[in-house]
Amino acid sequence: MQILVLSPTLGGLFLLDHFVKGYLVDPTTSFSIAISLVATLFGLLVLVLGWLGNKIYTKLDSLDSSVRLLESDLRGQISRLDRRITRIEALGDVLRVNGAKGLG
């Protein structure tokens, strides 16, 4: 029986044909399989962590854009409110001055 194990992290293909009744005969071959399996699982772990990191980075980037848009909108609203308050205060000062002249 021949088994082809692909290990991208170890950089090659291992052709294993030392099987007798389902058991490995050569300890070196079993060590190669174990190393290949560990390396493949480590590669998959790195792949999944990289994918999750990319998803989180994309979400944070869109959140940053939303916060910047909200900030500019709030700055505009605060500026308009400040102008209104300034106009009302100026109108109150004018009315107070004109009212004082009318009474005196």
C-alpha positions in Angstrom: 0.0 0.0 0.0 1.4 3.4 -0.9 0.3 6.7 0.8 1.2 10.1 -0.6 1.5 12.8 2.2 1.7 16.4 1.1 3.5 18.7 3.6 3.8 22.3 2.4 5.8 23.3 5.5 8.4 20.6 5.2 8.6 21.3 1.5 8.0 18.1 -0.3 6.1 14.9 -0.9 6.7 11.7 1.0 5.9 8.4 -0.6 5.3 5.9 2.1 5.2 2.3 1.1 6.4 0.5 4.2 3.1 -0.7 5.5 2.5 -4.3 6.5 -1.0 -5.2 7.8 -1.7 -1.6 8.7 1.3 -1.2 10.9 4.5 0.8 10.1 7.6 -1.2 10.0 10.2 1.5 9.8 10.4 4.0 12.8 11.8 6.6 10.6 8.7 6.5 8.4 6.4 6.8 11.4 8.4 9.8 12.6 8.1 11.4 9.1 4.4 10.9 9.2 4.1 12.4 12.6 6.3 15.4 11.7 4.3 15.9 8.5 1.0 15.8 10.4 2.2 18.2 13.1 3.5 20.6 10.4 0.3 20.4 8.4 -1.8 21.1 11.5 0.4 24.0 12.4 0.1 25.4 8.9 -3.7 25.1 9.2 -3.6 26.9 12.6 -1.6 29.7 11.1 -4.0 29.9 8.1 -7.1 30.1 10.4 -5.5 32.7 12.7 -4.4 34.8 9.7 -7.9 34.7 8.2 -9.5 35.7 11.5 -7.0 38.5 11.9 -7.8 39.8 8.4 -11.6 39.7 9.2 -11.0 41.6 12.5 -8.8 44.2 10.7 -11.5 44.7 8.0 -14.2 45.2 10.6 -12.1 47.6 12.6 -11.3 49.6 9.5 -15.0 49.9 8.6 -15.7 50.9 12.2 -13.0 53.6 12.0 -14.6 55.0 8.9 -18.0 55.0 10.6 -16.7 56.8 13.6 -14.9 59.4 11.5 -18.2 60.1 9.6 -20.1 60.4 12.9 -17.4 62.7 14.2 -17.6 65.1 11.3 -21.4 65.1 11.5 -21.4 65.8 15.2 -18.9 68.6 14.7 -21.2 70.2 12.1 -24.2 70.0 14.4 -22.3 71.5 17.3 -21.1 74.3 15.1 -24.6 75.1 13.9 -25.9 75.0 17.5 -23.1 77.4 18.6 -24.0 79.8 15.8 -27.7 79.7 16.9 -26.8 80.4 20.5 -24.5 83.2 19.5 -27.3 84.8 17.5 -29.8 84.4 20.4 -27.3 86.0 22.8 -26.6 88.9 20.4 -30.4 89.4 19.9 -30.9 89.4 23.7 -28.1 92.0 24.1 -29.7 94.2 21.4 -33.1 93.9 23.0 -31.7 94.7 26.4 -29.9 97.8 25.2 -33.0 99.0 23.2 -35.3 98.2 26.1 -33.1 100.2 28.5 -33.1 103.2 26.2 -36.9 103.1 25.9 -37.4 103.1 29.7 -34.9 105.9 30.4 
